[in-house]
């Protein structure tokens, strides 16, 4: 088998076999296939696409290129959730304890984040003492006993994906649906999930900016998951404006606590109930989505979800007293309001620009070497569709520097106020199950 023949075959729009795709991925991972040939192969995929079968073969070849997590010692159906990212996306912090409180095992492997704010681990480390550095044995024991634990990404998971992603980034082949979908799904499958719920974002703050592209990506990932034996479904949710109110690590932990008490932002609560309903349903803990949702509402209302969050924090070394005393979370030195400059109605909040403002404050990483300030961030006081009076606060800045003029200017440039009332954007556009 020769790489040049495979490149030519895909260049001409022909379907590749499982053996051919395995040959490519194994050879590239081992260093036998050079970057220039893999670049040509990626570009051929970019222009010629791949069939659902080819996408499944590519995904599993990347899964099998490295370690795979064995969760078979954990009782029940393990359901994982993946979001394609956004601004103020606090769903994992809420969904973990919420779904675990219903009896669904949440065995989550998470990472640190580049971009607007930290990843799930960064946010949880705003809780004093919390750690994901636990043994695999303890991880499994905690999930079996308490239904939830989070561990850091470790080992040699999907090395082919890491290598290929770095190449795509410098060869203008990042935005190829088969390559995006196989990249995401290979990591989820290698992490050991039995079923996968996907939250595919669309809008200014999302990787996929337009609804049609988001649908194509969601469809591709659902097909891959189902083709390789993982029950998979996806929703398309809005990221034209930030989700919830808080953007920043300790601020998002506080918002997650509020949401688990039923006192959080309504868009964040609704998205978590929707995603959580599918997780509970796929785990066979409910016979219908309606029953699953009611179970989640019940544990939110009776305090069981919040209690599960406390147990989870304590089990991993965290100070669970922050749940009842959120002022123990890292606090910024300066709280600065950004007043509206006119009367009217909020007509647009550009999510990615607001996220960039939070990152400049120190809430996120511009590079892998950047240090996150867990205390800083932004809290939105108005969302699209809300009325506002001149002088009323649009955003509250939490900063450890008194000079925030650049941040204020970015916020003003990112929030539009109109004379006429504008409807809030649709939160959930569609669901894809097959």
Residue pairs with C-beta under 8 A, 6 or more apart in sequence:
1 19
1 20
1 23
3 23
3 24
3 27
3 33
3 37
3 41
4 37
6 16
6 20
6 23
6 24
6 41
7 37
7 40
7 41
7 44
9 16
9 20
10 16
10 41
10 44
10 45
10 48
11 40
11 44
11 47
11 48
12 48
13 48
15 50
15 51
15 53
15 54
16 50
16 54
16 57
17 57
18 57
21 54
21 57
21 58
21 61
22 57
22 61
22 64
24 33
24 38
24 41
24 61
25 58
25 61
25 62
25 65
25 160
26 61
26 65
27 33
28 38
28 160
28 163
28 164
29 65
29 159
29 160
29 163
35 167
38 164
38 167
39 167
39 171
39 173
42 164
42 167
42 168
42 171
42 173
42 176
42 179
43 171
43 173
45 173
45 176
45 178
45 179
46 173
46 175
46 176
46 179
49 177
49 178
50 58
50 178
52 220
52 223
52 224
52 227
53 227
54 178
55 178
55 181
55 182
55 220
55 223
55 224
55 227
56 223
56 224
56 227
56 228
58 178
58 182
59 181
59 182
59 185
59 186
59 189
59 224
59 228
60 186
60 189
60 228
61 160
62 158
62 160
62 161
62 164
62 182
62 183
62 186
63 158
63 186
63 189
63 190
65 158
65 159
65 160
65 161
66 155
66 156
66 157
66 158
66 159
66 160
66 190
67 155
67 156
67 157
67 190
68 157
68 189
68 190
68 192
69 109
69 155
69 157
69 190
69 191
69 192
70 192
71 78
71 107
71 140
71 192
71 193
71 194
73 140
73 144
74 105
74 107
74 140
74 143
74 144
75 105
75 144
76 103
76 104
76 105
76 283
77 104
77 105
77 194
77 195
77 282
77 283
77 284
78 105
78 107
78 192
78 193
78 194
78 195
78 283
79 99
79 104
79 105
79 106
79 193
79 194
79 195
79 196
79 197
79 279
79 282
79 283
80 107
80 108
80 188
80 191
80 193
80 195
80 196
80 197
81 91
81 92
81 95
81 196
81 197
81 198
81 199
81 275
81 279
82 184
82 188
82 196
82 197
82 198
82 199
83 89
83 91
83 92
83 198
83 199
83 201
84 184
84 198
84 199
84 200
84 201
84 206
84 207
84 208
84 217
85 115
85 201
85 206
85 207
86 201
86 205
86 206
86 239
86 242
86 243
86 351
86 355
87 116
87 117
87 205
87 239
87 242
87 243
87 247
87 351
87 352
87 354
87 355
87 358
88 117
88 242
88 243
88 244
88 245
88 246
88 247
88 252
88 355
88 380
89 201
89 239
89 243
90 123
90 243
90 244
90 246
90 252
90 255
90 256
90 259
90 268
91 199
91 243
91 268
91 271
91 272
91 275
92 108
92 110
92 120
93 120
93 123
93 124
93 252
93 253
93 256
94 256
94 259
94 260
94 264
94 268
94 269
94 272
95 106
95 272
95 275
95 276
95 279
96 106
96 108
96 148
96 150
96 309
96 312
97 148
97 260
97 305
97 306
97 308
97 309
97 312
98 260
98 272
98 276
98 296
98 299
98 300
98 305
98 308
99 106
99 276
99 279
99 280
99 296
100 106
100 146
100 147
100 148
100 308
100 312
101 147
101 299
101 304
101 305
101 307
101 308
102 276
102 280
102 285
102 292
102 295
102 296
102 299
103 147
103 285
104 147
104 279
104 280
104 283
104 285
105 143
105 144
105 147
105 148
105 283
106 143
106 147
106 148
106 149
107 139
107 140
107 143
107 149
107 192
108 120
108 148
108 149
108 150
108 151
109 150
109 151
109 152
109 153
109 191
110 119
110 120
110 121
110 132
110 150
110 151
110 152
110 153
111 119
111 120
111 121
111 152
111 153
112 118
112 119
112 121
112 122
112 365
113 119
113 120
113 122
113 364
113 365
114 364
114 365
114 366
114 367
114 368
115 355
115 359
115 364
115 365
116 247
116 352
116 355
116 356
116 358
116 359
116 363
116 364
117 123
117 247
117 248
117 249
117 252
117 355
117 358
117 359
117 363
117 364
117 372
117 377
118 125
118 249
118 363
118 364
118 365
118 372
118 374
120 150
121 132
121 150
121 152
122 249
122 372
122 374
123 249
123 250
123 252
123 253
124 130
124 132
124 150
124 253
124 313
124 318
125 131
125 249
125 374
126 249
126 250
126 253
126 329
126 330
126 374
126 375
127 253
127 313
127 318
127 319
127 320
127 322
127 329
128 318
128 319
128 322
128 328
129 317
129 318
129 319
130 313
130 316
130 317
130 318
130 319
131 316
131 317
131 318
132 150
132 151
132 152
132 316
133 152
134 142
134 149
134 151
134 316
136 151
138 149
139 149
139 151
142 148
142 149
142 315
142 316
143 149
146 308
146 311
146 312
146 315
147 308
148 308
148 312
149 312
149 315
149 316
150 312
150 316
157 187
157 190
157 191
158 186
158 187
158 190
160 186
161 182
161 183
161 186
161 187
164 179
164 183
165 183
167 173
168 174
168 176
168 179
173 179
174 180
177 213
177 216
177 217
177 220
178 220
180 207
180 217
180 220
181 217
181 220
181 221
181 224
182 224
184 221
185 196
185 221
185 224
185 225
185 228
188 196
188 225
188 230
189 196
189 225
189 228
189 230
193 230
194 230
194 231
195 230
195 231
195 232
195 279
195 282
195 283
196 225
196 230
196 231
196 232
196 233
197 232
197 233
197 234
197 235
197 275
197 278
197 279
197 282
198 218
198 221
198 222
198 232
198 233
198 234
198 235
199 234
199 235
199 237
199 271
199 275
200 208
200 214
200 217
200 218
200 221
200 234
200 235
200 236
200 237
201 207
201 208
201 214
201 236
201 237
201 238
201 239
202 208
202 209
202 210
202 211
202 213
202 214
202 236
202 237
202 238
202 239
202 240
202 429
203 209
203 238
203 239
203 240
203 241
203 351
203 425
204 239
204 240
204 241
204 350
204 351
204 352
204 353
205 239
205 240
205 241
205 242
205 350
205 351
205 352
205 354
205 355
206 214
206 239
206 351
208 214
208 217
211 236
211 429
214 236
214 429
215 236
215 430
215 432
218 234
218 235
218 236
218 432
219 234
219 432
221 232
221 234
222 232
222 233
222 234
222 432
222 433
222 434
223 434
224 232
225 231
225 232
226 232
226 434
231 282
233 278
233 282
233 431
233 432
233 433
234 431
234 432
234 433
235 274
235 275
235 278
235 428
235 429
235 430
235 431
235 432
236 428
236 429
236 430
236 431
236 432
237 243
237 271
237 427
237 428
237 429
238 425
238 426
238 427
238 428
238 429
239 351
240 348
240 349
240 350
240 351
240 384
240 425
241 348
241 349
241 350
241 351
241 354
241 383
241 384
241 425
242 349
242 351
242 354
242 355
242 380
243 265
243 267
243 268
243 271
244 252
244 255
244 259
244 264
244 265
244 267
244 268
245 255
245 265
245 379
245 380
245 381
245 383
246 252
246 254
246 255
246 377
246 378
246 379
246 380
247 354
247 355
247 358
247 363
247 377
247 378
247 379
247 380
248 358
248 361
248 363
248 375
248 376
248 377
248 378
248 379
248 398
249 330
249 363
249 372
249 374
249 375
249 377
250 329
250 330
250 331
250 374
250 375
250 377
251 377
251 378
251 379
251 398
252 377
253 322
253 326
253 329
254 326
254 329
255 264
255 265
255 268
256 264
256 309
257 306
257 309
257 322
257 323
257 326
258 264
259 265
259 268
259 269
259 272
260 300
260 305
260 306
260 309
261 300
261 303
261 306
262 269
262 300
262 301
267 383
267 427
270 427
270 428
271 427
271 428
273 293
273 296
273 297
274 293
274 428
276 292
276 293
276 296
277 286
277 289
277 292
277 293
277 296
278 289
278 292
279 292
280 286
280 292
280 295
280 296
281 288
281 289
281 292
285 292
285 295
286 292
286 295
296 305
298 304
299 305
299 308
306 323
309 320
309 323
310 320
310 323
311 320
313 319
313 320
313 322
313 323
314 320
319 328
321 328
322 328
322 329
329 374
329 375
330 374
330 375
331 375
331 398
332 375
332 376
332 377
332 398
332 399
332 400
333 399
333 400
334 397
334 398
334 399
334 400
334 401
334 402
334 404
335 396
335 397
335 398
336 396
336 397
336 399
336 404
336 408
337 393
337 395
337 396
337 397
338 393
338 394
338 395
338 396
338 397
338 408
338 411
338 412
339 390
339 391
339 392
339 393
339 394
340 382
340 388
340 389
340 390
340 391
340 392
340 393
340 394
340 417
341 390
341 412
341 417
342 390
342 417
343 388
343 389
343 390
343 417
344 387
344 388
344 417
344 418
344 419
345 385
345 386
345 387
345 388
345 417
345 418
345 419
345 420
345 421
345 422
346 382
346 383
346 384
346 385
346 386
346 387
346 388
346 394
346 415
346 416
346 417
346 422
347 384
347 416
347 417
347 418
347 422
348 384
348 415
348 416
348 422
349 380
349 383
349 384
349 414
349 415
349 416
350 414
350 415
353 410
353 413
353 414
354 378
354 380
354 395
354 410
354 411
354 414
354 415
355 364
356 410
357 378
357 407
357 410
357 411
357 414
358 364
358 376
358 377
358 378
359 365
359 366
360 406
360 407
360 410
361 373
361 376
361 377
361 378
361 397
361 398
361 399
361 404
361 407
362 371
362 372
362 373
362 376
362 400
363 372
363 373
363 376
363 377
363 378
364 370
364 372
365 371
365 372
373 400
375 398
375 400
376 398
376 399
376 400
377 398
378 395
378 396
378 397
378 398
378 411
379 395
379 396
379 398
380 394
380 395
381 392
381 393
381 394
381 395
381 396
382 388
382 392
382 394
382 395
382 415
383 424
384 422
384 424
384 425
385 421
385 422
385 423
385 424
387 421
388 394
388 417
394 411
394 415
395 411
395 415
397 404
397 407
397 408
397 411
399 407
